[in-house]
Amino acid sequence: MDEITIKVLFFAQAKELVGTSERILKLPTSFSETTIENLKSYIINKVPELAHIANSFVLAVNCNYNSQDEIIKIEKHTEIAIIPPLSGG
């Protein structure tokens, strides 16, 4: 089965939950065109530590934010950033 290799970057609380700043994941080729919502669900399935913040983080695909239902293209070496809500002062 063909797969697409992506890099997932974890920031802030996501990094703390997962215990690393990045992880390589392999997606089925059926994800070559998918929605952010589908991609997010797949990543949570593969990285269950993120389930705790599933309703609050957003994904950036190759440094771009997209709407949840927008179709995005995932290619070899796509970079996905997990961005939890940030607090600050």
N, CA, C and O atoms as a DFTB+ gen file, in Angstrom:
356 C
 N C O
     1  1       0.844      -1.189       0.000
     2  2       0.000       0.000       0.000
     3  2       0.882       1.242       0.000
     4  3       1.835       1.337       0.773
     5  1       0.563       2.175      -0.856
     6  2       1.307       3.426      -0.899
     7  2       0.916       4.295       0.280
     8  3      -0.224       4.263       0.744
     9  1       1.871       5.069       0.755
    10  2       1.636       5.959       1.876
    11  2       2.284       7.305       1.600
    12  3       3.179       7.427       0.764
    13  1       1.811       8.307       2.321
    14  2       2.377       9.647       2.245
    15  2       3.036       9.927       3.589
    16  3       2.382       9.851       4.629
    17  1       4.315      10.247       3.574
    18  2       5.041      10.560       4.797
    19  2       4.942      12.058       5.071
    20  3       5.277      12.882       4.220
    21  1       4.474      12.397       6.282
    22  2       4.357      13.798       6.687
    23  2       5.101      14.017       7.998
    24  3       5.354      13.076       8.750
    25  1       5.442      15.260       8.257
    26  2       6.042      15.636       9.537
    27  2       5.000      16.413      10.320
    28  3       4.424      17.376       9.814
    29  1       4.758      15.994      11.562
    30  2       3.815      16.677      12.442
    31  2       4.625      17.375      13.532
    32  3       5.407      16.742      14.241
    33  1       4.428      18.680      13.655
    34  2       5.116      19.484      14.659
    35  2       4.158      19.790      15.797
    36  3       2.996      20.120      15.561
    37  1       4.631      19.683      17.016
    38  2       3.807      19.920      18.196
    39  2       4.334      21.141      18.938
    40  3       5.537      21.275      19.159
    41  1       3.421      22.029      19.318
    42  2       3.796      23.250      20.021
    43  2       3.048      23.350      21.340
    44  3       1.958      22.797      21.493
    45  1       3.642      24.057      22.289
    46  2       3.037      24.390      23.579
    47  2       2.461      23.149      24.264
    48  3       3.177      22.167      24.462
    49  1       1.184      23.182      24.625
    50  2       0.559      22.088      25.368
    51  2       0.595      20.777      24.583
    52  3       0.732      19.708      25.178
    53  1       0.476      20.845      23.275
    54  2       0.542      19.627      22.452
    55  2       1.911      18.960      22.610
    56  3       2.001      17.738      22.728
    57  1       2.955      19.754      22.612
    58  2       4.318      19.235      22.790
    59  2       4.454      18.586      24.165
    60  3       5.064      17.525      24.292
    61  1       3.893      19.213      25.183
    62  2       3.945      18.650      26.540
    63  2       3.197      17.321      26.614
    64  3       3.685      16.368      27.221
    65  1       2.024      17.255      26.005
    66  2       1.224      16.032      26.044
    67  2       1.881      14.871      25.308
    68  3       1.853      13.731      25.772
    69  1       2.471      15.172      24.155
    70  2       3.048      14.129      23.310
    71  2       4.471      13.772      23.758
    72  3       4.932      12.648      23.560
    73  1       5.155      14.746      24.362
    74  2       6.500      14.487      24.852
    75  2       7.595      14.652      23.826
    76  3       8.725      14.215      24.039
    77  1       7.262      15.287      22.704
    78  2       8.246      15.533      21.659
    79  2       7.793      16.731      20.832
    80  3       6.622      17.108      20.876
    81  1       8.703      17.322      20.087
    82  2       8.341      18.480      19.262
    83  2       7.930      18.088      17.847
    84  3       7.337      18.892      17.128
    85  1       8.242      16.861      17.443
    86  2       7.832      16.428      16.102
    87  2       7.748      14.915      16.019
    88  3       8.360      14.185      16.799
    89  1       6.975      14.479      15.055
    90  2       6.806      13.051      14.808
    91  2       6.530      12.862      13.322
    92  3       5.853      13.680      12.698
    93  1       7.049      11.799      12.770
    94  2       6.778      11.433      11.381
    95  2       5.591      10.469      11.372
    96  3       5.574       9.481      12.106
    97  1       4.598      10.772      10.530
    98  2       3.446       9.889      10.366
    99  2       3.324       9.484       8.909
   100  3       3.761      10.200       8.008
   101  1       2.737       8.351       8.701
   102  2       2.450       7.873       7.347
   103  2       0.933       7.856       7.171
   104  3       0.207       7.243       7.954
   105  1       0.478       8.536       6.135
   106  2      -0.949       8.603       5.814
   107  2      -1.240       7.721       4.615
   108  3      -0.388       7.573       3.739
   109  1      -2.419       7.136       4.559
   110  2      -2.803       6.426       3.336
   111  2      -2.921       7.430       2.185
   112  3      -3.214       8.604       2.411
   113  1      -2.696       6.975       0.974
   114  2      -2.779       7.880      -0.176
   115  2      -4.167       8.467      -0.351
   116  3      -4.328       9.463      -1.057
   117  1      -5.168       7.875       0.273
   118  2      -6.513       8.452       0.203
   119  2      -6.558       9.840       0.848
   120  3      -7.516      10.585       0.641
   121  1      -5.538      10.192       1.622
   122  2      -5.463      11.509       2.240
   123  2      -4.729      12.533       1.370
   124  3      -4.445      13.638       1.832
   125  1      -4.420      12.184       0.126
   126  2      -3.728      13.145      -0.732
   127  2      -4.581      14.390      -0.974
   128  3      -4.047      15.474      -1.209
   129  1      -5.894      14.236      -0.917
   130  2      -6.825      15.366      -0.926
   131  2      -7.844      15.085       0.156
   132  3      -8.605      14.121       0.071
   133  1      -7.857      15.923       1.167
   134  2      -8.740      15.706       2.308
   135  2      -9.070      17.041       2.957
   136  3      -8.573      18.085       2.534
   137  1      -9.896      17.005       3.970
   138  2     -10.222      18.224       4.702
   139  2      -9.368      18.302       5.963
   140  3      -8.825      17.296       6.420
   141  1      -9.255      19.495       6.515
   142  2      -8.557      19.681       7.786
   143  2      -9.225      18.820       8.859
   144  3      -8.546      18.197       9.675
   145  1     -10.541      18.789       8.851
   146  2     -11.280      18.015       9.843
   147  2     -10.913      16.526       9.775
   148  3     -10.691      15.897      10.810
   149  1     -10.849      15.966       8.569
   150  2     -10.463      14.558       8.411
   151  2      -9.020      14.321       8.831
   152  3      -8.710      13.325       9.484
   153  1      -8.145      15.238       8.454
   154  2      -6.736      15.116       8.811
   155  2      -6.563      15.191      10.327
   156  3      -5.796      14.423      10.908
   157  1      -7.270      16.107      10.957
   158  2      -7.202      16.247      12.414
   159  2      -7.662      14.961      13.099
   160  3      -7.019      14.502      14.043
   161  1      -8.757      14.381      12.638
   162  2      -9.252      13.127      13.208
   163  2      -8.236      12.006      13.049
   164  3      -8.023      11.221      13.973
   165  1      -7.613      11.931      11.885
   166  2      -6.611      10.891      11.636
   167  2      -5.421      11.059      12.581
   168  3      -4.939      10.085      13.158
   169  1      -4.952      12.295      12.736
   170  2      -3.800      12.546      13.606
   171  2      -4.139      12.204      15.053
   172  3      -3.321      11.603      15.749
   173  1      -5.323      12.572      15.512
   174  2      -5.729      12.241      16.885
   175  2      -5.775      10.722      17.068
   176  3      -5.402      10.211      18.124
   177  1      -6.229      10.010      16.050
   178  2      -6.247       8.554      16.111
   179  2      -4.834       7.981      16.238
   180  3      -4.623       7.015      16.972
   181  1      -3.882       8.558      15.543
   182  2      -2.497       8.081      15.571
   183  2      -1.713       8.606      16.771
   184  3      -0.746       7.982      17.208
   185  1      -2.134       9.756      17.302
   186  2      -1.459      10.375      18.445
   187  2      -2.531      10.645      19.508
   188  3      -2.938      11.791      19.702
   189  1      -2.979       9.607      20.187
   190  2      -4.133       9.736      21.094
   191  2      -3.921      10.702      22.261
   192  3      -4.891      11.143      22.877
   193  1      -2.682      11.033      22.567
   194  2      -2.421      12.012      23.632
   195  2      -3.077      13.358      23.327
   196  3      -3.348      14.137      24.240
   197  1      -3.332      13.631      22.051
   198  2      -3.935      14.902      21.642
   199  2      -5.438      14.954      21.894
   200  3      -6.038      16.025      21.809
   201  1      -6.048      13.826      22.199
   202  2      -7.500      13.799      22.404
   203  2      -7.932      14.757      23.506
   204  3      -9.036      15.299      23.466
   205  1      -7.072      14.962      24.479
   206  2      -7.358      15.854      25.611
   207  2      -7.618      17.294      25.156
   208  3      -8.394      18.016      25.781
   209  1      -6.965      17.704      24.064
   210  2      -7.116      19.082      23.571
   211  2      -7.731      19.121      22.172
   212  3      -7.616      20.126      21.471
   213  1      -8.377      18.044      21.770
   214  2      -8.895      17.907      20.404
   215  2      -9.816      19.041      19.985
   216  3      -9.803      19.440      18.821
   217  1     -10.612      19.567      20.902
   218  2     -11.561      20.625      20.553
   219  2     -10.944      22.016      20.545
   220  3     -11.613      22.988      20.197
   221  1      -9.683      22.119      20.923
   222  2      -9.118      23.456      21.041
   223  2      -7.908      23.732      20.148
   224  3      -7.533      24.893      19.985
   225  1      -7.291      22.711      19.568
   226  2      -6.137      23.017      18.718
   227  2      -6.534      23.165      17.252
   228  3      -7.564      22.657      16.811
   229  1      -5.690      23.871      16.518
   230  2      -5.883      24.025      15.077
   231  2      -4.665      23.434      14.367
   232  3      -3.609      23.241      14.970
   233  1      -4.831      23.156      13.094
   234  2      -3.742      22.651      12.271
   235  2      -3.298      23.718      11.288
   236  3      -4.117      24.456      10.740
   237  1      -2.011      23.792      11.074
   238  2      -1.463      24.601       9.990
   239  2      -0.764      23.623       9.045
   240  3       0.055      22.811       9.477
   241  1      -1.088      23.706       7.772
   242  2      -0.509      22.820       6.763
   243  2       0.477      23.634       5.944
   244  3       0.099      24.575       5.247
   245  1       1.750      23.257       6.038
   246  2       2.819      24.008       5.371
   247  2       2.704      25.504       5.676
   248  3       2.769      26.344       4.779
   249  1       2.531      25.812       6.957
   250  2       2.466      27.192       7.482
   251  2       1.197      27.943       7.083
   252  3       1.139      29.161       7.246
   253  1       0.187      27.257       6.569
   254  2      -1.067      27.899       6.173
   255  2      -2.224      27.356       6.994
   256  3      -2.340      26.152       7.224
   257  1      -3.077      28.275       7.431
   258  2      -4.305      27.876       8.119
   259  2      -5.411      27.744       7.079
   260  3      -5.506      28.554       6.157
   261  1      -6.245      26.721       7.234
   262  2      -7.354      26.470       6.321
   263  2      -8.610      26.247       7.141
   264  3      -8.537      25.887       8.316
   265  1      -9.774      26.464       6.518
   266  2     -11.028      26.174       7.217
   267  2     -11.178      24.667       7.366
   268  3     -10.574      23.899       6.616
   269  1     -11.986      24.245       8.338
   270  2     -12.150      22.833       8.658
   271  2     -12.630      21.990       7.480
   272  3     -12.251      20.825       7.358
   273  1     -13.459      22.569       6.613
   274  2     -14.033      21.784       5.518
   275  2     -13.369      22.049       4.165
   276  3     -13.806      21.512       3.148
   277  1     -12.336      22.857       4.146
   278  2     -11.625      23.137       2.900
   279  2     -10.804      21.912       2.477
   280  3     -10.165      21.269       3.311
   281  1     -10.827      21.598       1.191
   282  2     -10.027      20.491       0.664
   283  2      -8.579      20.959       0.537
   284  3      -8.291      21.983      -0.083
   285  1      -7.688      20.195       1.130
   286  2      -6.259      20.512       1.050
   287  2      -5.533      19.351       0.393
   288  3      -6.010      18.216       0.405
   289  1      -4.382      19.647      -0.174
   290  2      -3.557      18.621      -0.800
   291  2      -2.426      18.253       0.158
   292  3      -1.710      19.115       0.667
   293  1      -2.290      16.965       0.384
   294  2      -1.219      16.441       1.224
   295  2      -0.266      15.680       0.316
   296  3      -0.669      14.751      -0.384
   297  1       0.986      16.077       0.334
   298  2       2.002      15.435      -0.500
   299  2       3.134      14.948       0.396
   300  3       3.197      15.280       1.580
   301  1       4.014      14.167      -0.184
   302  2       5.191      13.695       0.520
   303  2       5.912      14.893       1.157
   304  3       6.140      15.909       0.501
   305  1       6.259      14.763       2.411
   306  2       6.995      15.768       3.187
   307  2       6.165      16.996       3.558
   308  3       6.727      18.029       3.923
   309  1       4.850      16.902       3.473
   310  2       4.005      17.992       3.969
   311  2       4.277      18.140       5.462
   312  3       4.502      17.156       6.167
   313  1       4.252      19.388       5.931
   314  2       4.481      19.672       7.338
   315  2       3.179      20.154       7.973
   316  3       2.560      21.109       7.503
   317  1       2.779      19.486       9.035
   318  2       1.552      19.813       9.751
   319  2       1.938      20.305      11.136
   320  3       2.659      19.616      11.858
   321  1       1.469      21.485      11.516
   322  2       1.736      22.011      12.856
   323  2       0.460      21.916      13.693
   324  3      -0.622      22.301      13.248
   325  1       0.609      21.399      14.905
   326  2      -0.485      21.332      15.870
   327  2      -0.347      22.559      16.765
   328  3       0.610      22.676      17.530
   329  1      -1.317      23.475      16.660
   330  2      -1.252      24.738      17.383
   331  2      -2.380      24.788      18.420
   332  3      -3.537      25.029      18.075
   333  1      -2.032      24.557      19.698
   334  2      -3.051      24.685      20.734
   335  2      -3.320      26.166      21.018
   336  3      -2.554      27.028      20.588
   337  1      -4.391      26.460      21.732
   338  2      -4.630      27.860      22.080
   339  2      -3.475      28.368      22.945
   340  3      -2.963      27.652      23.805
   341  1      -3.090      29.579      22.706
   342  2      -1.990      30.160      23.454
   343  2      -2.527      31.123      24.490
   344  3      -3.461      31.882      24.233
   345  1      -1.935      31.083      25.638
   346  2      -2.281      32.076      26.649
   347  2      -1.069      32.953      26.857
   348  3       0.063      32.534      26.615
   349  1      -1.297      34.115      27.286
   350  2      -0.148      34.994      27.484
   351  2      -0.535      36.194      28.302
   352  3      -1.676      36.352      28.737
   353  1       0.419      37.000      28.489
   354  2       0.151      38.173      29.305
   355  2       0.981      39.323      28.869
   356  3       0.888      40.406      29.447
